[in-house]
């Protein structure tokens, strides 16, 4: 079979200009894909990435609004192959129109805005201010680590901060969630240093073990507690009336580990054992053989039976028998 020179020229022109799909329909449609394009939302439409030329404006409008792919996440770029796009999306249209398109890869970037640093600072300040604090607690913070540039969608979105771990003072990890209308689009990690000051009980003089704590040996002062764990921090007023477990030097912070509750009964102290049976109560005199705080089980001597029994301390000088004691 011989080819005329005109046929060869025509064939090469198709390869250079594009591919023409010749269906039964007669109306020509030309699709010229862009090399690069930008979109705002999560959907890529044909009109975002191509110039469409057809005889009827209605056809152009239909094709321009045709959804052809999902976009990349905001600030990122995805690659779309025009041949794959035709095979998966445009092929049904080739039965209606005489379609011509060019072969190329299109870089489609999803637009994003830069979240200003001062807006991030205001967001962190608002978040930390809403967190619960001890009475009189004061926080100072600074950003220790954050992305050099925080991108957010140009479409409707919200930003939500939360703690990533258990720490609430010192080096604290925060999670910044960028949310769309229905889901989280991106999570970003931010590290802040939080310096904490709050009222603490301070020994004003040497406090010996078993000494009752009060205004004569304690003062309440603002001290930094950044490096302290939560178990070491307590309302200083709640320490008043408790006993020192160890010797406490002047200027030392008084924490719960250094104190104990004063005993409700002491060794050798007389007490009453209350036996209850329904609405009937019987009281027996006793002598405590151990110190004990409220709720603690100790040994006591029942003077009525002259026996040692196990009892629970229920209050000042009041005991109750323990089953099996």
SEZALO-674229 format. One record per residue (C-alpha): residue in one letter; x, y, z. Coordinates in nm, 2 decimals, always signed. Example, Ala and Ser with C-alpha at 12.3 -4.5 7.8 and 13.67 -1.06 7.14 Angstrom:
REM SEZALO-674229
<aa:A | x:+1.23 | y:-0.45 | z:+0.78>;
<aa:S | x:+1.37 | y:-0.11 | z:+0.71>;
//
This chain:
REM SEZALO-674229
<aa:X | x:+0.00 | y:+0.00 | z:+0.00>;
<aa:X | x:+0.14 | y:+0.34 | z:-0.10>;
<aa:X | x:+0.10 | y:+0.66 | z:+0.10>;
<aa:X | x:+0.07 | y:+1.00 | z:-0.06>;
<aa:X | x:+0.30 | y:+1.27 | z:+0.08>;
<aa:X | x:-0.01 | y:+1.46 | z:+0.19>;
<aa:X | x:-0.12 | y:+1.16 | z:+0.40>;
<aa:X | x:+0.22 | y:+1.15 | z:+0.58>;
<aa:X | x:+0.21 | y:+1.52 | z:+0.66>;
<aa:X | x:-0.14 | y:+1.49 | z:+0.80>;
<aa:X | x:-0.04 | y:+1.20 | z:+1.02>;
<aa:X | x:+0.26 | y:+1.39 | z:+1.17>;
<aa:X | x:+0.04 | y:+1.69 | z:+1.22>;
<aa:X | x:-0.18 | y:+1.49 | z:+1.45>;
<aa:X | x:+0.11 | y:+1.38 | z:+1.66>;
<aa:X | x:+0.25 | y:+1.73 | z:+1.69>;
<aa:X | x:-0.08 | y:+1.91 | z:+1.76>;
<aa:X | x:-0.27 | y:+1.64 | z:+1.95>;
<aa:X | x:-0.50 | y:+1.35 | z:+1.93>;
<aa:X | x:-0.83 | y:+1.38 | z:+1.75>;
<aa:X | x:-1.10 | y:+1.14 | z:+1.84>;
<aa:X | x:-1.33 | y:+1.11 | z:+1.55>;
<aa:X | x:-1.67 | y:+0.98 | z:+1.67>;
<aa:X | x:-2.01 | y:+0.97 | z:+1.50>;
<aa:X | x:-2.07 | y:+1.33 | z:+1.63>;
<aa:X | x:-1.97 | y:+1.61 | z:+1.40>;
<aa:X | x:-1.92 | y:+1.90 | z:+1.64>;
<aa:X | x:-1.55 | y:+1.96 | z:+1.70>;
<aa:X | x:-1.41 | y:+2.01 | z:+2.06>;
<aa:X | x:-1.06 | y:+2.12 | z:+2.11>;
<aa:X | x:-0.90 | y:+2.08 | z:+2.46>;
<aa:X | x:-0.57 | y:+2.26 | z:+2.52>;
<aa:X | x:-0.42 | y:+2.16 | z:+2.85>;
<aa:X | x:-0.21 | y:+2.41 | z:+3.05>;
<aa:X | x:+0.14 | y:+2.32 | z:+3.17>;
<aa:X | x:+0.07 | y:+2.45 | z:+3.52>;
<aa:X | x:-0.25 | y:+2.54 | z:+3.70>;
<aa:X | x:-0.38 | y:+2.64 | z:+4.04>;
<aa:X | x:-0.70 | y:+2.54 | z:+4.22>;
<aa:X | x:-0.85 | y:+2.65 | z:+4.56>;
<aa:X | x:-1.05 | y:+2.35 | z:+4.69>;
<aa:X | x:-1.03 | y:+1.97 | z:+4.69>;
<aa:X | x:-1.18 | y:+1.93 | z:+4.33>;
<aa:X | x:-1.00 | y:+1.98 | z:+4.00>;
<aa:X | x:-1.24 | y:+2.07 | z:+3.71>;
<aa:X | x:-1.15 | y:+2.06 | z:+3.35>;
<aa:X | x:-1.18 | y:+2.43 | z:+3.31>;
<aa:X | x:-0.91 | y:+2.47 | z:+3.58>;
<aa:X | x:-0.64 | y:+2.30 | z:+3.38>;
<aa:X | x:-0.74 | y:+2.35 | z:+3.01>;
<aa:X | x:-0.88 | y:+2.59 | z:+2.75>;
<aa:X | x:-1.18 | y:+2.44 | z:+2.58>;
<aa:X | x:-1.30 | y:+2.55 | z:+2.24>;
<aa:X | x:-1.63 | y:+2.43 | z:+2.09>;
<aa:X | x:-1.90 | y:+2.56 | z:+1.86>;
<aa:X | x:-2.16 | y:+2.58 | z:+2.14>;
<aa:X | x:-2.11 | y:+2.78 | z:+2.46>;
<aa:X | x:-2.33 | y:+2.52 | z:+2.64>;
<aa:X | x:-2.08 | y:+2.25 | z:+2.56>;
<aa:X | x:-1.79 | y:+2.46 | z:+2.67>;
<aa:X | x:-1.97 | y:+2.53 | z:+3.00>;
<aa:X | x:-2.05 | y:+2.16 | z:+3.06>;
<aa:X | x:-1.69 | y:+2.06 | z:+3.00>;
<aa:X | x:-1.54 | y:+2.34 | z:+3.21>;
<aa:X | x:-1.74 | y:+2.23 | z:+3.51>;
<aa:X | x:-1.66 | y:+1.86 | z:+3.47>;
<aa:X | x:-1.48 | y:+1.72 | z:+3.78>;
<aa:X | x:-1.18 | y:+1.54 | z:+3.66>;
<aa:X | x:-0.96 | y:+1.47 | z:+3.97>;
<aa:X | x:-0.90 | y:+1.53 | z:+4.34>;
<aa:X | x:-0.65 | y:+1.81 | z:+4.41>;
<aa:X | x:-0.34 | y:+1.77 | z:+4.63>;
<aa:X | x:-0.34 | y:+1.89 | z:+4.99>;
<aa:X | x:-0.32 | y:+2.27 | z:+5.02>;
<aa:X | x:+0.02 | y:+2.41 | z:+4.93>;
<aa:X | x:+0.11 | y:+2.09 | z:+4.74>;
<aa:X | x:+0.12 | y:+2.00 | z:+4.37>;
<aa:X | x:+0.00 | y:+1.69 | z:+4.19>;
<aa:X | x:+0.07 | y:+1.57 | z:+3.83>;
<aa:X | x:-0.21 | y:+1.48 | z:+3.59>;
<aa:X | x:-0.15 | y:+1.30 | z:+3.27>;
<aa:X | x:-0.38 | y:+1.41 | z:+2.99>;
<aa:X | x:-0.40 | y:+1.06 | z:+2.83>;
<aa:X | x:-0.50 | y:+0.90 | z:+3.16>;
<aa:X | x:-0.75 | y:+1.18 | z:+3.22>;
<aa:X | x:-0.91 | y:+1.12 | z:+2.88>;
<aa:X | x:-0.93 | y:+0.74 | z:+2.94>;
<aa:X | x:-1.10 | y:+0.78 | z:+3.28>;
<aa:X | x:-1.31 | y:+1.09 | z:+3.24>;
<aa:X | x:-1.34 | y:+1.22 | z:+2.88>;
<aa:X | x:-1.38 | y:+0.90 | z:+2.69>;
<aa:X | x:-1.77 | y:+0.90 | z:+2.72>;
<aa:X | x:-1.78 | y:+1.25 | z:+2.56>;
<aa:X | x:-1.59 | y:+1.12 | z:+2.26>;
<aa:X | x:-1.90 | y:+0.94 | z:+2.14>;
<aa:X | x:-2.08 | y:+1.28 | z:+2.12>;
<aa:X | x:-1.82 | y:+1.51 | z:+1.99>;
<aa:X | x:-1.52 | y:+1.52 | z:+1.76>;
<aa:X | x:-1.26 | y:+1.57 | z:+2.04>;
<aa:X | x:-0.90 | y:+1.68 | z:+2.00>;
<aa:X | x:-0.66 | y:+1.72 | z:+2.29>;
<aa:X | x:-0.28 | y:+1.75 | z:+2.34>;
<aa:X | x:-0.06 | y:+1.50 | z:+2.53>;
<aa:X | x:+0.11 | y:+1.64 | z:+2.83>;
<aa:X | x:+0.15 | y:+1.63 | z:+3.21>;
<aa:X | x:-0.01 | y:+1.91 | z:+3.40>;
<aa:X | x:+0.12 | y:+2.04 | z:+3.73>;
<aa:X | x:-0.18 | y:+2.14 | z:+3.95>;
<aa:X | x:-0.10 | y:+2.32 | z:+4.27>;
<aa:X | x:-0.36 | y:+2.38 | z:+4.55>;
<aa:X | x:-0.34 | y:+2.74 | z:+4.66>;
<aa:X | x:-0.25 | y:+2.82 | z:+5.03>;
<aa:X | x:-0.21 | y:+3.12 | z:+5.24>;
<aa:X | x:+0.06 | y:+3.18 | z:+5.50>;
<aa:X | x:-0.05 | y:+3.20 | z:+5.86>;
<aa:X | x:+0.12 | y:+3.51 | z:+6.01>;
<aa:X | x:+0.35 | y:+3.45 | z:+6.31>;
<aa:X | x:+0.16 | y:+3.72 | z:+6.52>;
<aa:X | x:-0.16 | y:+3.53 | z:+6.45>;
<aa:X | x:+0.00 | y:+3.21 | z:+6.58>;
<aa:X | x:+0.12 | y:+3.39 | z:+6.89>;
<aa:X | x:-0.24 | y:+3.52 | z:+6.96>;
<aa:X | x:-0.38 | y:+3.17 | z:+6.90>;
<aa:X | x:-0.13 | y:+3.01 | z:+7.15>;
<aa:X | x:-0.20 | y:+3.29 | z:+7.41>;
<aa:X | x:-0.57 | y:+3.23 | z:+7.38>;
<aa:X | x:-0.53 | y:+2.86 | z:+7.42>;
<aa:X | x:-0.31 | y:+2.87 | z:+7.72>;
<aa:X | x:-0.52 | y:+3.14 | z:+7.89>;
<aa:X | x:-0.82 | y:+2.91 | z:+7.87>;
<aa:X | x:-0.64 | y:+2.62 | z:+8.04>;
<aa:X | x:-0.71 | y:+2.56 | z:+8.41>;
<aa:X | x:-0.46 | y:+2.71 | z:+8.65>;
<aa:X | x:-0.39 | y:+2.69 | z:+9.02>;
<aa:X | x:-0.50 | y:+2.99 | z:+9.23>;
<aa:X | x:-0.25 | y:+3.27 | z:+9.17>;
<aa:X | x:-0.06 | y:+3.08 | z:+8.90>;
<aa:X | x:+0.12 | y:+3.30 | z:+8.64>;
<aa:X | x:+0.25 | y:+3.16 | z:+8.30>;
<aa:X | x:+0.50 | y:+3.31 | z:+8.06>;
<aa:X | x:+0.57 | y:+3.13 | z:+7.74>;
<aa:X | x:+0.77 | y:+3.14 | z:+7.42>;
<aa:X | x:+0.78 | y:+2.94 | z:+7.10>;
<aa:X | x:+1.08 | y:+2.70 | z:+7.10>;
<aa:X | x:+1.01 | y:+2.52 | z:+6.78>;
<aa:X | x:+0.76 | y:+2.56 | z:+6.50>;
<aa:X | x:+0.75 | y:+2.53 | z:+6.12>;
<aa:X | x:+0.92 | y:+2.81 | z:+5.95>;
<aa:X | x:+0.61 | y:+2.88 | z:+5.75>;
<aa:X | x:+0.26 | y:+2.76 | z:+5.84>;
<aa:X | x:+0.03 | y:+2.72 | z:+5.54>;
<aa:X | x:-0.35 | y:+2.72 | z:+5.56>;
<aa:X | x:-0.62 | y:+2.66 | z:+5.29>;
<aa:X | x:-0.76 | y:+2.96 | z:+5.11>;
<aa:X | x:-1.10 | y:+2.79 | z:+5.15>;
<aa:X | x:-1.31 | y:+2.78 | z:+5.48>;
<aa:X | x:-1.10 | y:+2.63 | z:+5.76>;
<aa:X | x:-1.04 | y:+2.65 | z:+6.13>;
<aa:X | x:-0.73 | y:+2.60 | z:+6.36>;
<aa:X | x:-0.74 | y:+2.41 | z:+6.68>;
<aa:X | x:-0.46 | y:+2.37 | z:+6.94>;
<aa:X | x:-0.43 | y:+2.08 | z:+7.18>;
<aa:X | x:-0.17 | y:+1.93 | z:+7.41>;
<aa:X | x:+0.03 | y:+1.65 | z:+7.25>;
<aa:X | x:+0.15 | y:+1.50 | z:+7.58>;
<aa:X | x:+0.09 | y:+1.52 | z:+7.96>;
<aa:X | x:+0.33 | y:+1.81 | z:+8.03>;
<aa:X | x:+0.18 | y:+2.15 | z:+8.11>;
<aa:X | x:+0.50 | y:+2.33 | z:+8.22>;
<aa:X | x:+0.85 | y:+2.36 | z:+8.09>;
<aa:X | x:+0.89 | y:+2.22 | z:+7.74>;
<aa:X | x:+0.54 | y:+2.15 | z:+7.62>;
<aa:X | x:+0.44 | y:+1.99 | z:+7.29>;
<aa:X | x:+0.13 | y:+2.13 | z:+7.12>;
<aa:X | x:-0.06 | y:+2.00 | z:+6.82>;
<aa:X | x:-0.20 | y:+2.25 | z:+6.57>;
<aa:X | x:-0.48 | y:+2.09 | z:+6.37>;
<aa:X | x:-0.59 | y:+2.26 | z:+6.04>;
<aa:X | x:-0.95 | y:+2.16 | z:+5.99>;
<aa:X | x:-1.16 | y:+2.18 | z:+5.68>;
<aa:X | x:-1.54 | y:+2.18 | z:+5.70>;
<aa:X | x:-1.56 | y:+1.80 | z:+5.76>;
<aa:X | x:-1.22 | y:+1.67 | z:+5.86>;
<aa:X | x:-0.86 | y:+1.74 | z:+5.98>;
<aa:X | x:-0.65 | y:+1.84 | z:+5.68>;
<aa:X | x:-0.31 | y:+1.86 | z:+5.85>;
<aa:X | x:-0.15 | y:+1.83 | z:+6.19>;
<aa:X | x:+0.15 | y:+2.05 | z:+6.28>;
<aa:X | x:+0.37 | y:+2.01 | z:+6.59>;
<aa:X | x:+0.47 | y:+2.32 | z:+6.79>;
<aa:X | x:+0.69 | y:+2.33 | z:+7.10>;
<aa:X | x:+0.66 | y:+2.60 | z:+7.36>;
<aa:X | x:+0.85 | y:+2.67 | z:+7.67>;
<aa:X | x:+0.61 | y:+2.76 | z:+7.96>;
<aa:X | x:+0.76 | y:+2.92 | z:+8.27>;
<aa:X | x:+0.53 | y:+2.89 | z:+8.57>;
<aa:X | x:+0.52 | y:+3.09 | z:+8.89>;
<aa:X | x:+0.26 | y:+3.03 | z:+9.17>;
<aa:X | x:+0.22 | y:+3.07 | z:+9.55>;
<aa:X | x:+0.42 | y:+2.82 | z:+9.75>;
<aa:X | x:+0.47 | y:+2.75 | z:+10.12>;
<aa:X | x:+0.83 | y:+2.84 | z:+10.23>;
<aa:X | x:+0.99 | y:+2.75 | z:+10.56>;
<aa:X | x:+1.08 | y:+3.07 | z:+10.75>;
<aa:X | x:+1.29 | y:+2.89 | z:+11.01>;
<aa:X | x:+1.42 | y:+2.54 | z:+11.09>;
<aa:X | x:+1.12 | y:+2.31 | z:+11.13>;
<aa:X | x:+1.18 | y:+2.00 | z:+11.33>;
<aa:X | x:+1.00 | y:+1.67 | z:+11.26>;
<aa:X | x:+0.65 | y:+1.63 | z:+11.42>;
<aa:X | x:+0.62 | y:+2.01 | z:+11.43>;
<aa:X | x:+0.28 | y:+2.15 | z:+11.34>;
<aa:X | x:+0.30 | y:+2.38 | z:+11.03>;
<aa:X | x:+0.14 | y:+2.72 | z:+11.05>;
<aa:X | x:+0.20 | y:+3.10 | z:+11.01>;
<aa:X | x:+0.47 | y:+3.10 | z:+11.27>;
<aa:X | x:+0.70 | y:+2.88 | z:+11.06>;
<aa:X | x:+0.57 | y:+2.91 | z:+10.70>;
<aa:X | x:+0.52 | y:+3.20 | z:+10.46>;
<aa:X | x:+0.35 | y:+3.20 | z:+10.13>;
<aa:X | x:+0.56 | y:+3.34 | z:+9.84>;
<aa:X | x:+0.55 | y:+3.34 | z:+9.46>;
<aa:X | x:+0.81 | y:+3.09 | z:+9.34>;
<aa:X | x:+0.89 | y:+2.93 | z:+9.00>;
<aa:X | x:+0.75 | y:+2.58 | z:+8.97>;
<aa:X | x:+0.84 | y:+2.51 | z:+8.61>;
<aa:X | x:+1.06 | y:+2.21 | z:+8.69>;
<aa:X | x:+0.84 | y:+2.07 | z:+8.96>;
<aa:X | x:+0.60 | y:+1.77 | z:+8.90>;
<aa:X | x:+0.23 | y:+1.80 | z:+8.98>;
<aa:X | x:+0.26 | y:+1.59 | z:+9.29>;
<aa:X | x:+0.50 | y:+1.84 | z:+9.45>;
<aa:X | x:+0.25 | y:+2.13 | z:+9.40>;
<aa:X | x:-0.04 | y:+2.20 | z:+9.63>;
<aa:X | x:-0.24 | y:+2.49 | z:+9.77>;
<aa:X | x:-0.01 | y:+2.62 | z:+10.04>;
<aa:X | x:-0.31 | y:+2.69 | z:+10.27>;
<aa:X | x:-0.38 | y:+2.32 | z:+10.28>;
<aa:X | x:-0.04 | y:+2.26 | z:+10.45>;
<aa:X | x:-0.14 | y:+2.46 | z:+10.75>;
<aa:X | x:-0.20 | y:+2.23 | z:+11.05>;
<aa:X | x:-0.01 | y:+1.93 | z:+10.92>;
<aa:X | x:+0.30 | y:+1.79 | z:+11.07>;
<aa:X | x:+0.65 | y:+1.80 | z:+10.93>;
<aa:X | x:+0.78 | y:+1.44 | z:+10.85>;
<aa:X | x:+1.14 | y:+1.55 | z:+10.83>;
<aa:X | x:+1.36 | y:+1.84 | z:+10.93>;
<aa:X | x:+1.29 | y:+2.14 | z:+10.70>;
<aa:X | x:+1.56 | y:+2.41 | z:+10.66>;
<aa:X | x:+1.47 | y:+2.78 | z:+10.63>;
<aa:X | x:+1.39 | y:+2.89 | z:+10.27>;
<aa:X | x:+1.30 | y:+2.54 | z:+10.15>;
<aa:X | x:+0.98 | y:+2.49 | z:+9.96>;
<aa:X | x:+0.74 | y:+2.28 | z:+10.16>;
<aa:X | x:+0.58 | y:+2.01 | z:+9.94>;
<aa:X | x:+0.33 | y:+1.73 | z:+10.02>;
<aa:X | x:+0.62 | y:+1.48 | z:+10.05>;
<aa:X | x:+0.76 | y:+1.66 | z:+10.35>;
<aa:X | x:+0.44 | y:+1.66 | z:+10.56>;
<aa:X | x:+0.19 | y:+1.43 | z:+10.70>;
<aa:X | x:-0.16 | y:+1.45 | z:+10.86>;
<aa:X | x:-0.16 | y:+1.50 | z:+11.24>;
<aa:X | x:-0.27 | y:+1.17 | z:+11.41>;
<aa:X | x:-0.63 | y:+1.16 | z:+11.53>;
<aa:X | x:-0.51 | y:+0.94 | z:+11.81>;
<aa:X | x:-0.17 | y:+0.88 | z:+11.96>;
<aa:X | x:+0.00 | y:+0.58 | z:+12.12>;
<aa:X | x:-0.10 | y:+0.55 | z:+12.49>;
<aa:X | x:-0.40 | y:+0.78 | z:+12.44>;
<aa:X | x:-0.74 | y:+0.68 | z:+12.58>;
<aa:X | x:-1.01 | y:+0.63 | z:+12.32>;
<aa:X | x:-1.36 | y:+0.49 | z:+12.28>;
<aa:X | x:-1.44 | y:+0.18 | z:+12.07>;
<aa:X | x:-1.79 | y:+0.21 | z:+11.93>;
<aa:X | x:-1.97 | y:-0.12 | z:+11.86>;
<aa:X | x:-2.28 | y:-0.07 | z:+11.64>;
<aa:X | x:-2.56 | y:-0.32 | z:+11.57>;
<aa:X | x:-2.84 | y:-0.15 | z:+11.37>;
<aa:X | x:-2.96 | y:+0.14 | z:+11.58>;
<aa:X | x:-2.79 | y:+0.01 | z:+11.90>;
<aa:X | x:-2.44 | y:+0.14 | z:+11.99>;
<aa:X | x:-2.22 | y:+0.01 | z:+12.27>;
<aa:X | x:-1.91 | y:+0.20 | z:+12.38>;
<aa:X | x:-1.60 | y:+0.04 | z:+12.54>;
<aa:X | x:-1.30 | y:+0.22 | z:+12.68>;
<aa:X | x:-0.96 | y:+0.15 | z:+12.51>;
<aa:X | x:-0.60 | y:+0.26 | z:+12.50>;
<aa:X | x:-0.43 | y:+0.31 | z:+12.16>;
<aa:X | x:-0.11 | y:+0.12 | z:+12.11>;
<aa:X | x:-0.02 | y:+0.32 | z:+11.79>;
<aa:X | x:-0.06 | y:+0.66 | z:+11.64>;
<aa:X | x:-0.33 | y:+0.67 | z:+11.38>;
<aa:X | x:-0.48 | y:+0.91 | z:+11.13>;
<aa:X | x:-0.85 | y:+0.90 | z:+11.03>;
<aa:X | x:-0.92 | y:+0.59 | z:+10.83>;
<aa:X | x:-0.61 | y:+0.41 | z:+10.94>;
<aa:X | x:-0.63 | y:+0.06 | z:+11.11>;
<aa:X | x:-0.43 | y:+0.04 | z:+11.44>;
<aa:X | x:-0.40 | y:-0.18 | z:+11.75>;
<aa:X | x:-0.58 | y:-0.08 | z:+12.07>;
<aa:X | x:-0.64 | y:-0.25 | z:+12.40>;
<aa:X | x:-1.01 | y:-0.31 | z:+12.49>;
<aa:X | x:-1.02 | y:-0.23 | z:+12.86>;
<aa:X | x:-1.35 | y:-0.42 | z:+12.91>;
<aa:X | x:-1.21 | y:-0.75 | z:+12.77>;
<aa:X | x:-0.84 | y:-0.67 | z:+12.84>;
<aa:X | x:-0.76 | y:-0.79 | z:+12.48>;
<aa:X | x:-0.57 | y:-0.63 | z:+12.20>;
<aa:X | x:-0.80 | y:-0.57 | z:+11.90>;
<aa:X | x:-0.77 | y:-0.42 | z:+11.55>;
<aa:X | x:-0.97 | y:-0.10 | z:+11.51>;
<aa:X | x:-1.02 | y:+0.17 | z:+11.25>;
<aa:X | x:-0.97 | y:+0.54 | z:+11.35>;
<aa:X | x:-1.29 | y:+0.73 | z:+11.26>;
<aa:X | x:-1.22 | y:+1.06 | z:+11.44>;
<aa:X | x:-1.06 | y:+1.23 | z:+11.73>;
<aa:X | x:-1.04 | y:+0.95 | z:+12.00>;
<aa:X | x:-1.31 | y:+0.75 | z:+11.83>;
<aa:X | x:-1.25 | y:+0.39 | z:+11.70>;
<aa:X | x:-1.46 | y:+0.12 | z:+11.55>;
<aa:X | x:-1.39 | y:-0.26 | z:+11.55>;
<aa:X | x:-1.25 | y:-0.42 | z:+11.23>;
<aa:X | x:-1.42 | y:-0.75 | z:+11.13>;
<aa:X | x:-1.20 | y:-1.04 | z:+11.23>;
<aa:X | x:-0.99 | y:-0.81 | z:+11.45>;
//
